Amino acid sequence: MSSEAQNCADMDGYLTPLGMMANSALHISGVADGLQVSAGTSGTELRISPGTALDAQGRFIVLTEGGTAVADGVSDAADPQILPVRADGVAFPTAGRSPGEYRLTVSWHEIEGSFEVLGTQQSGLLHAPLLGLVPAAESMGPRVVLAQVTLGTAGQVQGVAAGSRHAVGLAAETLEFRGPSLIDGAATSIGHVITARLAARRDGGVDLNLVAPDGAERCALSVDGASGRLRMPTGVTGDLGIGSAQPRRSLHVEGTEVHSGGPGGGFSFADRTAASGAFVESPTSGQRWSWYAKDGHARLASGAADHLVVGTGSDGDALDVPRRMRVRQGGDNSAGIWFRQRSSATADNAFVGMQDDTHIGFYGQNGGWGLVMDTTSGGAVHANSLQVGPVTAERLDTPYVQAGRLDTPYVQAERLDTKYVQIAANPGLLAESVAGGIGVTGNFGYNALKITGTGHIVNQGGNYTSLVVEQVTPGGYAAISVKGGPIRLHKYEGNTYSIYADQTIISNQGLVSRDHIVKLDHPLDPENKNLSHSAVQAPDMTSLYDGTVVTDEKGEATISLPDYVEALNRDFHYQLTPVSDRPVVATVVQEIAQNSFTVRTDTPGTKVCWQVTGTRHDPWARANRVAVESDKPEEERGTAQFTTLPEPQEGKDSPVPDGRQRNEGHAAGPSATSHRAPAGVPARRGTTPSTGAPGS
């Protein structure tokens, strides 16, 4: 052997044991890279890709292309076999093996062979990893496990799993993390600084410490060794996000529920007025509360007592409050509770609560306020039918019974004169005609005038208005309210309009008409002429945006739209019109994204008139798409009300949609329409302001 070769052998004999000692002391044996295991195409072989492993003695085990491996017996009784390692790995045969569960292992191994050292051909030991199938019940010893293998009859590979395979580990008390950083000194330079340390604690726990640029450390996360509990130490600032890249609270969870179970399951929270972080184990005055579930009920408790119980069981089980409750006025016009039956799942039926600051009562959705009590005097008022004991009188005049109508088999009166309502008429009869006019005043927000059946008001001439409805209290409910049917307005010869409004008309549903016309003063002759435009019509709810822009030196221009455009619309369409003394091509090169789009002209500096339309897709629009074509309802069939309208007859209403004439005269009998709610009652959810119902 030459001196150079001898020196290499001496160095190898010295350095190799040192490297093994270092590896075994600093690392945990396992797979370092590659060595993927799969079932071969023949069904009786395993394919192991090139890779590296480290055994418990600190020796590297390497399968490399062009090298060799040794199969530790291709059958139960066979001798080891030399296997070549190709680019796709090595094929380990399993034919002849007994059925059962095995572990495929690799271990450090050498075989006799020849090799070249510094240009000199030498003979000696060559690295050749030993592959073997070891019954799963046997000890693995220094072997490194690559896979769990299930063999069938004749060594057929039936399954491959990870089993006890694991990667190389690192044995250390502290792991130090470093990141690149700009280091300022006499000359600016780039280097690495310590950013964090993961350190083992003597009690078996682990701390994650963050390192500041000045070297100061603070614990950000800690795992207790005895209990295994995870905690963020006192003084740590910042928010923890689970499923959220931008947490907004100390603990922010997105995308799933937060679950707590077991005998002590629930969610505990302290009174916000208590000291920061205060935890009272046995609260006596609401210092700490908890939500928990027991016996099929959700319970809000403080201390040993449940203060609110929500259930799904028998009648009366939905909500149980063992103390007096308070309903307080908030954003609504009064405090109270709405009630709703299953038969009217989309509408409220009745309301119990405050009518105003000094009155509490019962409100019916179709009947208005019924029984109302004055909280200062204790007196009760009833606005509609009231059943009392047997009373017969020609005149009933008492401050204790106040009603718009008494209609029961026990009370009969030719005249009812009370504090709030004055009626002078024969029972069951209505005046046929009132000459000169009629004035009716309603007190405490009740109906001033109520007409049951057909009502007809005629203006005999002059410059006076047929009917004036005045809302005395600003900001109150509608001056006129119509329930139960449509309003039909007829324009007689010589009139220019059927309805005139000084303010905005609001509709919670669509407005249906033959045309939508905008009329305004003529800009060239505002005192003598009008200018009328017809609105653009379309089968979809279409929004339109337009403007002008001048392209830059590249022929491009980006147009910014309002920030609500994409939230309000979809299905955008574009129109571009270049303004130039020669032909110019204008195109949309980037459609609307983040409420802007880009156009391009083949001539830079061109003025472009643009127009964008979109179809609304806000929640109201999606729920109220226009039915472009629809069948008429049964009562409108046989008529063409939007093609020809019947002329109204003098002194009579025009025909109803089904062609039948309305009754002339006035029907006798009690009123069946609802009363307008008094001022101060909030709008009920799902109704227009004119309904006069209390707010939800």
C-alpha positions in Angstrom: 0.0 0.0 0.0 1.4 3.5 -0.9 2.0 6.0 1.8 -0.9 8.2 0.6 -3.3 5.2 0.8 -1.9 4.2 4.2 -2.5 7.8 5.4 -6.1 7.6 4.2 -6.7 4.3 5.9 -5.2 5.7 9.1 -7.3 8.8 9.0 -10.4 6.8 8.3 -9.7 4.5 11.2 -9.4 7.6 13.5 -12.1 9.9 12.2 -14.8 7.3 11.5 -15.2 6.2 15.2 -15.2 9.9 16.3 -18.0 10.6 13.7 -20.0 7.6 14.9 -19.7 8.7 18.5 -20.8 12.3 17.7 -23.8 11.0 15.5 -25.0 8.6 18.2 -24.7 11.2 20.9 -26.4 14.1 19.0 -29.0 12.2 16.9 -31.7 9.6 17.2 -31.5 6.8 14.7 -34.0 6.7 11.8 -34.5 7.6 8.1 -32.7 10.7 7.1 -33.8 11.0 3.4 -35.4 8.9 0.7 -35.7 5.1 1.2 -39.3 5.1 0.0 -40.9 1.6 0.0 -43.6 0.4 -2.4 -44.9 -2.9 -3.7 -43.2 -4.0 -6.9 -45.1 -4.7 -10.1 -44.6 -8.5 -9.9 -46.5 -8.7 -6.6 -43.7 -10.6 -4.9 -41.1 -7.9 -4.5 -40.6 -4.6 -2.6 -39.0 -1.6 -4.2 -36.8 0.6 -2.0 -35.6 4.0 -3.5 -32.1 5.4 -2.9 -31.7 7.3 0.4 -29.9 7.6 3.7 -30.5 6.4 7.2 -28.6 6.6 10.6 -28.5 3.7 13.0 -28.2 3.7 16.8 -24.4 3.4 16.7 -24.1 6.6 14.6 -23.3 4.9 11.3 -24.7 6.3 8.0 -26.5 3.7 5.9 -26.6 4.8 2.2 -28.4 3.3 -0.7 -27.0 5.0 -3.8 -27.4 4.5 -7.5 -24.6 2.3 -8.8 -24.0 0.7 -5.4 -25.0 -2.6 -4.0 -27.3 -3.9 -1.2 -27.5 -7.3 0.4 -30.8 -9.1 0.9 -30.9 -11.0 4.2 -32.3 -14.2 2.7 -34.8 -14.1 -0.1 -36.8 -16.9 1.5 -37.1 -18.3 5.0 -34.0 -20.6 4.5 -32.0 -18.8 1.7 -28.6 -17.2 2.0 -28.0 -13.5 1.6 -28.1 -12.2 -2.0 -26.3 -9.2 -3.6 -28.7 -6.7 -5.2 -27.8 -3.9 -7.5 -29.1 -0.4 -6.8 -30.4 1.4 -9.8 -31.9 4.9 -10.4 -35.3 3.7 -9.3 -33.9 1.9 -6.3 -33.4 -1.8 -5.4 -35.9 -4.7 -5.8 -36.2 -6.8 -2.7 -37.8 -10.2 -3.5 -40.4 -11.6 -1.1 -41.3 -14.9 -3.0 -41.1 -18.0 -0.7 -41.8 -16.0 2.5 -44.4 -17.4 4.9 -47.6 -15.3 5.2 -47.7 -12.8 8.1 -46.7 -9.4 9.4 -43.1 -8.3 8.8 -41.0 -5.2 9.2 -38.7 -4.2 6.3 -35.4 -3.1 7.8 -32.0 -1.7 6.7 -28.8 -2.0 8.7 -25.1 -1.1 8.3 -23.2 -3.8 6.4 -19.9 -4.3 4.5 -18.8 -6.8 1.9 -15.4 -7.7 0.3 -14.6 -5.9 -2.9 -12.2 -3.7 -4.9 -12.1 0.0 -5.1 -9.8 2.9 -6.2 -8.0 5.2 -3.8 -6.0 8.1 -5.2 -5.6 6.3 -8.5 -4.6 3.1 -6.9 -6.8 0.0 -7.2 -7.3 -1.5 -3.7 -9.2 -4.4 -2.3 -11.1 -4.4 1.0 -14.5 -3.8 2.5 -17.2 -2.0 0.6 -20.4 -0.4 2.1 -23.5 -2.6 1.2 -26.6 -2.0 3.3 -28.3 -5.1 4.6 -32.1 -5.3 3.7 -34.2 -7.8 5.6 -37.7 -8.8 6.5 -38.1 -9.4 10.2 -41.2 -10.8 11.8 -43.1 -8.0 13.5 -43.0 -9.7 16.9 -39.1 -9.8 17.0 -36.8 -7.1 18.4 -35.3 -4.8 15.7 -32.0 -4.3 17.5 -29.8 -1.8 15.6 -31.8 -2.1 12.4 -33.7 0.9 11.0 -37.3 0.2 10.2 -38.4 1.2 6.7 -42.0 -0.1 6.5 -44.6 -2.5 7.9 -45.3 -5.3 5.3 -48.1 -7.8 5.1 -47.4 -10.9 3.1 -49.9 -13.5 1.8 -49.5 -16.9 0.3 -46.2 -17.5 -1.6 -44.9 -14.2 -0.5 -47.5 -12.0 -2.2 -47.3 -8.4 -1.0 -50.7 -7.6 0.3 -50.1 -4.3 2.1 -47.4 -1.7 3.0 -47.8 0.7 5.9 -45.5 3.1 7.9 -45.6 1.0 11.0 -42.8 2.0 13.4 -40.8 3.9 10.7 -39.5 7.3 11.9 -37.1 10.0 10.8 -33.8 10.9 12.2 -34.2 12.9 15.4 -32.0 15.5 17.2 -31.0 15.0 20.9 -30.5 18.5 22.5 -31.6 20.4 25.6 -31.9 23.7 23.6 -32.7 24.3 19.9 -31.6 27.7 18.6 -33.4 29.3 15.6 -31.6 31.9 13.6 -32.8 34.1 10.7 -31.1 36.4 8.2 -30.8 40.0 9.3 -29.4 43.3 8.3 -26.6 44.1 10.8 -25.7 47.8 11.3 -22.1 48.6 12.3 -19.2 50.4 10.9 -20.3 49.0 7.6 -23.7 47.5 6.8 -23.6 43.7 6.5 -25.9 40.8 6.2 -25.8 38.0 8.8 -27.8 35.8 11.0 -29.3 36.6 14.4 -30.9 34.4 17.0 -34.7 34.8 16.8 -36.0 32.0 19.2 -34.9 29.1 21.4 -36.8 25.9 22.2 -35.6 24.8 25.6 -36.3 21.7 27.8 -37.2 22.4 31.4 -36.0 20.4 34.4 -39.6 19.4 35.3 -39.9 17.8 31.8 -41.7 20.7 30.2 -40.7 22.8 27.2 -40.5 26.6 26.7 -40.5 28.5 23.5 -38.5 31.7 24.1 -38.4 34.7 21.7 -35.1 36.6 21.5 -35.2 40.3 20.9 -32.5 42.1 18.8 -30.8 43.2 22.0 -30.5 39.6 23.2 -33.3 39.8 25.8 -35.5 36.6 26.0 -39.1 36.3 26.9 -41.2 33.1 27.1 -44.0 33.1 24.5 -45.3 29.5 25.0 -44.8 26.9 27.7 -45.8 23.2 28.2 -45.9 22.1 31.8 -44.0 18.8 32.4 -46.2 17.4 35.1 -49.7 18.2 33.7 -48.9 18.6 30.0 -50.9 21.9 29.9 -50.1 24.5 27.4 -50.0 28.1 28.6 -49.0 31.6 27.5 -47.1 33.2 30.5 -48.2 36.5 32.1 -47.0 39.5 30.2 -47.1 37.9 26.7 -48.9 40.1 24.3 -50.4 39.2 20.9 -53.3 37.1 19.7 -53.5 33.4 19.0 -55.3 32.4 15.8 -56.6 28.9 15.0 -57.8 28.8 11.4 -57.2 32.6 11.1 -54.2 34.3 9.6 -55.1 37.6 11.3 -56.4 36.9 14.8 -58.3 39.8 16.4 -58.5 38.5 20.0 -56.3 36.6 22.5 -57.9 33.4 21.1 -59.4 33.6 17.6 -61.0 30.5 16.1 -62.3 30.4 12.5 -63.9 27.7 10.4 -65.1 25.4 13.2 -66.9 25.2 16.5 -65.0 25.5 19.8 -65.8 22.3 21.7 -65.7 21.6 25.5 -66.8 18.3 26.9 -66.6 15.9 29.9 -67.9 16.2 33.5 -66.5 19.8 33.8 -67.2 20.9 30.2 -68.3 24.4 29.6 -67.0 27.9 29.0 -66.0 30.2 31.9 -65.7 34.0 31.7 -65.1 36.6 34.4 -66.9 39.9 35.0 -65.2 42.6 33.0 -65.2 44.9 35.9 -63.1 42.5 38.0 -59.3 42.8 38.2 -57.5 41.7 35.1 -57.2 37.9 35.0 -59.2 37.5 38.2 -60.5 34.0 38.7 -63.1 33.4 41.5 -63.5 29.6 42.1 -66.8 30.0 43.9 -68.5 33.3 42.8 -71.2 34.6 45.1 -72.1 37.9 43.3 -71.5 37.3 39.6 -67.7 37.6 39.6 -67.5 34.7 37.2 -70.0 33.0 34.9 -70.1 29.7 32.9 -72.1 28.3 30.0 -72.5 24.5 30.2 -75.0 21.8 29.2 -76.6 19.2 31.5 -79.6 16.9 31.1 -80.4 18.2 27.6 -80.4 21.9 28.7 -78.0 24.8 28.2 -77.4 26.6 31.4 -75.9 30.0 32.3 -74.6 29.8 35.9 -72.7 31.8 38.4 -71.7 29.9 41.5 -74.0 27.0 42.4 -77.1 28.5 40.9 -78.4 28.4 37.3 -79.7 31.8 36.3 -80.9 31.0 32.7 -81.9 27.5 31.3 -82.7 26.8 27.7 -84.2 23.5 26.7 -85.9 21.6 23.9 -88.3 19.5 25.9 -91.9 19.7 26.9 -94.3 22.7 27.0 -92.7 25.6 28.9 -89.3 24.1 28.8 -87.7 26.3 26.1 -86.7 29.2 28.4 -86.6 29.1 32.2 -85.6 32.1 34.2 -85.8 31.7 38.0 -85.8 35.4 38.8 -87.8 38.5 37.7 -86.9 39.8 34.2 -86.7 43.3 32.7 -87.5 44.2 29.1 -85.8 47.5 28.4 -86.4 49.9 25.5 -83.5 50.0 23.2 -83.4 50.9 19.5 -87.1 50.2 19.1 -89.9 52.7 19.9 -91.1 50.8 22.9 -90.2 47.9 25.2 -92.2 44.6 24.8 -92.3 41.1 23.4 -93.7 39.9 20.1 -95.6 36.6 19.8 -95.8 34.3 16.7 -97.8 31.1 16.1 -96.6 28.2 13.9 -99.5 28.8 11.5 -98.0 32.2 10.7 -94.3 31.4 10.8 -93.3 34.4 8.8 -95.4 37.1 10.6 -95.9 38.1 14.2 -99.4 37.9 15.6 -99.4 39.9 18.8 -97.4 42.2 21.0 -97.4 42.8 24.7 -95.5 45.8 26.0 -95.3 49.6 26.4 -97.5 51.7 24.1 -95.6 54.8 25.3 -93.9 56.0 28.5 -97.0 55.7 30.6 -99.1 53.0 29.0 -98.8 49.2 28.7 -101.1 47.0 26.8 -101.9 44.3 24.3 -101.5 44.8 20.5 -103.0 42.6 17.8 -101.4 42.6 14.3 -104.8 42.9 12.7 -106.7 44.7 15.4 -104.3 47.3 16.8 -104.1 48.2 20.4 -106.7 46.5 22.6 -106.6 46.7 26.3 -104.2 49.5 27.5 -103.4 50.4 31.1 -102.2 53.8 32.3 -99.2 53.0 34.6 -99.7 56.2 36.6 -103.4 55.8 37.5 -104.0 52.1 36.9 -107.0 52.9 34.7 -107.6 50.6 31.7 -108.6 51.6 28.2 -110.0 49.4 25.4 -110.0 50.6 21.8 -112.2 47.9 20.2 -114.8 45.3 21.3 -115.1 44.9 25.1 -117.1 42.2 26.8 -118.5 43.3 30.2 -121.4 42.2 32.4 -125.1 42.7 31.4 -125.6 46.4 30.8 -128.6 48.0 29.1 -128.8 51.8 28.7 -129.8 54.5 26.3 -126.5 56.3 27.1 -123.3 54.9 28.5 -121.1 57.7 29.9 -118.3 56.6 32.2 -114.6 57.4 32.6 -113.8 53.7 33.3 -115.1 52.2 30.1 -113.5 53.9 27.0 -114.1 52.2 23.7 -114.4 52.9 20.0 -117.1 50.2 19.9 -119.0 48.0 22.3 -120.4 45.1 20.5 -121.4 42.2 22.7 -124.7 40.4 23.5 -124.6 42.0 27.0 -124.2 45.7 26.2 -126.6 47.7 24.1 -126.5 51.5 23.9 -128.0 54.1 21.5 -125.3 56.5 22.5 -121.8 55.9 23.8 -120.1 59.0 25.2 -116.7 58.4 26.8 -113.6 60.3 27.6 -111.8 59.5 24.4 -114.5 58.6 21.8 -117.7 60.4 21.1 -120.3 58.7 18.8 -123.8 60.1 18.0 -125.6 57.7 15.7 -128.2 55.0 15.7 -126.7 51.5 16.2 -126.1 49.7 13.0 -126.8 52.7 10.7 -124.4 54.9 8.8 -125.1 58.4 7.5 -126.0 58.2 3.8 -124.7 61.7 3.1 -123.0 64.5 4.9 -123.5 67.9 3.4 -120.9 70.6 3.8 -118.2 68.3 5.2 -117.3 66.2 8.1 -114.4 66.6 10.6 -113.2 63.8 12.8 -110.5 64.0 15.4 -108.7 61.0 16.9 -107.1 61.1 20.4 -104.2 59.1 21.8 -103.3 57.8 18.3 -106.6 55.9 17.7 -108.4 55.9 14.4 -110.1 59.2 13.7 -112.2 57.9 10.9 -112.9 54.3 10.0 -114.9 53.2 6.9 -116.2 49.6 6.6 -117.2 48.6 3.1 -117.5 51.2 0.3 -116.5 54.8 0.9 -117.0 57.5 -1.7 -115.9 61.1 -1.3 -116.9 63.6 -4.1 -115.6 67.1 -4.6 -118.5 69.0 -6.2 -116.3 71.8 -7.5 -114.2 74.7 -6.6 -110.5 74.9 -5.6 -110.9 72.6 -2.6 -109.4 69.2 -2.1 -111.8 66.2 -1.8 -109.9 64.6 1.1 -107.2 66.0 3.3 -105.3 63.7 5.7 -103.0 65.5 8.0 -100.4 64.0 10.2 -100.2 66.4 13.2 -97.3 64.8 15.1 -94.0 65.0 13.0 -92.2 61.7 12.7 -95.3 59.7 13.6 -96.9 56.9 11.7 -98.5 57.2 8.3 -101.3 59.7 7.9 -103.3 57.2 5.9 -103.0 53.5 6.0 -104.8 51.0 3.7 -104.8 47.3 4.6 -106.3 44.3 2.8 -106.4 45.4 -0.8 -105.1 47.7 -3.6 -105.7 51.4 -4.1 -106.9 52.4 -7.5 -106.6 56.0 -8.6 -108.4 57.3 -11.8 -107.3 60.4 -13.7 -110.3 62.3 -15.0 -110.4 64.5 -18.1 -108.4 67.7 -17.5 -106.3 66.3 -14.6 -102.6 65.9 -15.2 -101.9 63.3 -12.5 -103.6 60.8 -10.2 -101.3 61.1 -7.2 -99.0 63.9 -6.1 -96.4 63.5 -3.3 -94.2 66.3 -1.9 -91.8 63.7 -0.4 -90.2 60.4 -1.3 -92.5 57.4 -1.7 -91.0 54.2 -0.1 -92.0 50.7 -1.1 -90.7 47.5 0.6 -91.6 45.7 -2.6 -91.5 46.6 -6.3 -93.5 49.4 -7.9 -95.4 48.1 -10.9 -96.5 50.5 -13.7 -96.8 50.8 -17.5 -93.9 53.2 -17.5 -91.6 55.1 -15.2 -91.4 58.8 -16.1 -89.2 61.5 -14.7 -90.6 65.0 -15.0 -88.6 68.2 -14.1 -88.4 71.8 -14.9 -87.2 72.4 -18.5 -83.6 73.7 -18.2 -84.1 76.2 -21.0 -87.5 77.5 -19.9 -88.1 76.3 -16.3 -91.0 78.6 -15.6 -93.2 77.6 -18.5 -92.1 74.1 -19.7 -91.6 70.7 -18.3 -89.0 68.1 -19.4 -90.1 64.4 -19.2 -87.8 61.4 -19.7 -88.8 57.7 -19.6 -86.7 55.4 -17.5 -84.6 52.7 -19.1 -86.2 49.3 -18.8 -84.8 45.8 -18.7 -85.9 42.3 -17.7 -83.0 42.1 -15.1 -82.2 44.4 -12.1 -79.5 46.3 -14.0 -77.0 48.8 -12.6 -75.2 51.2 -15.0 -71.9 53.1 -14.5 -70.3 55.4 -17.1 -67.7 58.0 -17.5 -64.7 59.1 -19.7 -61.0 58.5 -19.4 -57.9 59.3 -21.4 -55.3 56.5 -22.1 -51.7 57.0 -21.1 -48.5 56.9 -23.3 -48.9 53.1 -23.5 -52.5 53.5 -24.6 -53.8 52.1 -21.3 -56.1 53.5 -18.6 -57.4 51.9 -15.4 -60.9 52.9 -14.3 -61.8 52.8 -10.6 -65.4 52.1 -9.8 -67.1 52.6 -6.4 -66.0 50.1 -3.8 -69.4 48.5 -3.6 -69.7 47.6 -7.3 -68.6 43.9 -7.1 -70.5 43.4 -3.8 -73.7 44.7 -5.5 -73.4 43.3 -9.1 -72.3 40.3 -11.2 -72.3 39.5 -15.0 -70.6 42.7 -16.1 -70.9 44.1 -19.7 -68.8 46.8 -21.2 -69.2 49.4 -24.0 -66.3 51.6 -25.2 -66.5 54.6 -27.6 -63.2 56.3 -28.6 -63.5 60.0 -29.2 -61.0 60.8 -32.1 -60.8 62.3 -35.5 -59.5 59.0 -36.9 -60.4 55.3 -36.4 -59.2 54.1 -33.0 -59.6 50.5 -31.6 -60.5 50.4 -27.9 -60.6 47.1 -25.9 -61.1 45.9 -22.4 -57.8 44.2 -21.4 -58.6 43.5 -17.8 -62.1 42.9 -16.6 -63.4 44.2 -13.3 -61.4 42.9 -10.3 -61.2 44.7 -7.0 -63.7 47.3 -8.4 -61.6 48.5 -11.3 -60.9 47.5 -14.9 -58.4 48.4 -17.6 -58.9 49.6 -21.2 -56.4 49.9 -24.1 -56.4 51.9 -27.3 -54.1 51.4 -30.2 -53.5 55.2 -30.2 -52.1 56.6 -26.9 -53.7 59.7 -25.3 -57.2 58.8 -26.7 -60.4 59.9 -24.9 -62.7 57.0 -24.3 -66.3 57.1 -23.2 -67.0 54.0 -21.2 -70.2 52.3 -19.9 -70.5 49.3 -17.6 -73.6 47.4 -16.7 -74.1 44.7 -14.1 -76.9 42.6 -12.7 -77.6 43.1 -9.0 -76.9 40.1 -6.8 -77.4 41.7 -3.3 -79.6 39.6 -0.9 -82.8 41.5 -1.6 -82.3 41.3 -5.4 -81.6 37.5 -5.2 -84.7 37.0 -3.2 -86.9 39.2 -5.4 -86.0 38.5 -9.0 -88.5 39.9 -11.5 -90.7 37.2 -13.0 -90.5 38.6 -16.6 -93.4 36.4 -17.9 -96.1 35.1 -15.6 -99.7 33.9 -15.6 -102.3 36.3 -14.3 -104.1 35.4 -11.1 -107.5 33.9 -11.4 -109.3 37.2 -10.5 -107.5 39.1 -13.3 -107.9 36.7 -16.1 -110.1 37.8 -18.9 -109.1 41.4 -18.6 -106.3 43.5 -20.2 -105.7 46.0 -17.5 -102.3 47.2 -18.9 -103.6 47.5 -22.4 -107.0 49.2 -22.0 -108.4 50.5 -18.7 -112.2 50.9 -18.2 -113.4 54.4 -17.9 -114.8 55.2 -14.5 -118.5 55.9 -14.2 -119.7 59.2 -12.7 -120.4 58.8 -9.0 -119.3 55.2 -8.9 -116.0 53.3 -8.5 -114.5 51.8 -11.7 -115.0 48.0 -12.1 -112.8 45.7 -10.0 -110.3 43.6 -12.0 -112.6 40.6 -12.5 -115.2 42.8 -14.2 -117.7 42.8 -11.3 -119.0 46.2 -10.2 -118.4 47.3 -6.6 -121.6 47.6 -4.4 -123.2 51.0 -4.3 -124.2 52.5 -1.0 -122.9 51.5 2.4 -123.2 48.2 4.1 -124.4 48.2 7.7 -122.6 46.3 10.4 -119.5 46.5 12.7 -116.2 47.4 11.3 -113.7 44.6 10.5 -110.6 46.5 9.4 -107.7 47.1 11.7 -106.9 50.4 13.5 -103.8 52.4 12.9 -101.3 52.0 15.7 -100.7 55.1 17.9 -97.5 57.2 17.6 -94.6 55.8 19.5 -95.1 52.1 18.4 -92.1 50.8 16.4 -92.4 49.3 13.0 -92.7 45.5 13.1 -90.1 43.4 11.4 -91.2 42.5 7.9 -93.9 45.3 7.5 -93.8 48.7 5.9 -93.9 51.8 8.2 -97.5 52.4 7.2 -98.8 49.2 8.9 -98.6 50.9 12.3 -97.4 47.8 14.1 -95.0 47.7 17.1 -91.3 47.0 16.3 -89.7 43.6 16.8 
